[in-house]
Amino acid sequence: MSLERTISLDIETKNLDMEVEGLSFGDPKGWEVACVGVYIRNGAFEDRMAFAANPATINRDALATQISVQPLEALAKRLWRWLDEGYTLIAHNGDGFDIPILSKNFIEGGAGCARVFEAYQSHYVDTCSSLKELHGKRYHLQKLIKGTLGEDESKLMPAANAPIEEVLDYCISDCEYTYKIYQYGLEFGHVLYDDENQVNTLEVNW
């Protein structure tokens, strides 16, 4: 088991209907951050943090997991601190979704993180981009979870109008799963992908 320091990150947005709002994946325009989940690992130590656009509206007692909730404006400063402390940033499809949106300024619905993400370039792994580069297609996190971690593991699937507490729990769950897929790949040199009940072995190079 690696003792590497890692932070895995995932975002959820305020947007409810891509078609009505004229949104598209791969284009950050129009997307607005509702919250950011971060799962922190340093050896056996683990922690969970969330950064929310409206933290005052969140009922901490309604969260299924223990999560420290901070204002979205605090995210960039935290990311700089983790970078200084030697953490590697992990995301699944961060290149295509999370990071471009978070890099926008606040007035555009982002989190003002462009400069810190540029600084992370040599301390960053996008598991989705890495697999696509090696194997020529995009691999969905849900099918990686099912293949690599087993039938009993699954992404939570909140409704679009779910309470913010459920959205935060879902976001943190994705962060933890991304870490587990990354760690499995580090340990074994591959991950497993369940595609229509056919499990494929995918070499990794992160």
N, C-alpha and C positions, 0 to 999 in steps of 0.2 A: 504493500500500500504506500502510495506516494505521500511524502510529507510536504509537498508543495503547497504554498499559500495560494488559495483561489477565491475569487468572488464570481458567482454566476448570476447573471442579470436577465430580467425579463420585464416587459412592460405590458400594461393594459391601457386601452384608450377610452376616451369618452364617447367616441363615435358609435352609433347604433346601426346605421344602414349605409353601407358603402355605395350602393347604386343611387340612392336619394341624395347623398352628400357629394357624389361625384369623385369618390376616392378610388385609388388603385394601389395594390401592393407593389412595392418597388419605387413608389413616388411618395415622399413624405408630406407633400402639400395637402393641407386640410386635416391631417390627422392631429389629434390633441391628446396629450398624455393625461390619463387619470391617475395612474400610480405606477411605481417602479418597485419591483421586488428584487432583493439581493440576498443570496445565500452565501454565507462566509464559512470557509474551512481553512483551518491551520492545524495540520496534523489531526488529532482527535477532537480538537475544539471546533465547535460549530455555533453559528449565530444566524439570526434572520432579521432583516431590516426592510422597511418599506418607506418609500418617499411618495407622499400623496399631494395632489393639487389642493385638496381641502381637508387637511388632517383633523380639523376641529369637528368635522361631521362624523368621524369614525368612532364607533363604540368598541373600545379595546376588549371589553368583556365578551363581545359577540364573535371574536376571532377564534377559530378552531386551533390555531397554533400561536405560540408566544412570539409576537412580532413587535419590534421597536418601530414606531411610526414617527417619521419626521417630515417637515415640509419639503416639497419638491425642490425648493430653492437651495436646500442643503446638499443636494446630490453631487454637484460638481466638486464642492470642497471635500466631501468624503472620498470621491474617486481619486482626487489628487493625493489624499492621505494614504489610501491603500496602495497607490502606485509607489509612493515614497517608501512604503513598508515592504515592497517586493511582491505584491500580489499579482497573479495572472487573472485577467478578465476573461470569462467564458460566456458565450451566448449561443443559442441555436437560431440561425437566421438573423443574427444581429446585423449583419451587413445589409440585408435586404429590408429590414423593418425597424428594429429597436433603435439602432445607433443613428441612422439618418433623422428619425423623428426627435430623439433626445438632443441631437445636435442643433436643432432649430432654436431660435430665441423664444423667450416666454410668450411674447405677444403673438407669436405664430403657433403656439400650442406645444412648444418643445420645453427643454430644460436647460438650455444654455451650456451644453457640454461639449461643443465642437473641439475646443482646444485640448481638453483633457483626453478625449478619445484619440486625437492625433498623437498625443504623448504615449498612449498605450500600444502603439502599433507593434512593437516588438514584445509586448507582454499580453497578447490577445489571441484567443482561439475562437473562431466561429465553427462549431462542429458541423453545421449544415454546409457552409461554404467549403470546408475542408473535404467533406465526403463528396460533394459535387465535383470538386477539382480532381479528385482521384478516380471517381466512378461515373462521372458524366451526367448525373441527374440529381434532383433534389430529393432528399430523404426526410419524411415527416417524423417529427418527434414522437408522436403516438405509436407509430409502427416500430420505431427504434426501442421504445420502452417495452412494448409487448415482446419483441424478439429477444432483447438483451436481458431484460429484468424479469420477464415471465408474465403469464396470463393474468395473474392477480394484481399486477400493477397497471395503473391507467391514469391518464390526465383527468383531472376534474373538468366538468363541462358546465359552467354556469350559464344561465339564461342571460340574454343581452341586457335585461333590466334587473339583474341580480343586485342585492344590496352590496354596498362597497366592501363590507366585511367579507362576503363570499368571494368577491373579485380579488381581494388581497390574498386570501387563502389560496385561491387558484393560481395566482401569480407566483407566490412563494413555492407552491408545489411544482410548477414548471421549472423554477430555478433549481430546486433540489434534483429533479429528474435530469436536467441538463448536466449537472455536476456528476451524477451517477453514471451517465452514459460516457462522459469525458473520462472519468476515473477508470471505468471498465476498459476503455480503449487504451489508456496508458498502461494498465496492468497486463492486458492480454494481446495488445497489438491489433485488435479488431473489435468490431461490434456486430450485433446480429439484428437483422431487419425482417420483420414478419410482414410479408407482402401476399395478401390473400391466402394466409395459412401456409405459405411456403417461406421457410426461414433461410435467408441468404447471409453469408458471412462477408463482412465488408472490412477490408484492411483500413487502418487509420495511420496517420502520420503526424498527429498533434503532439 
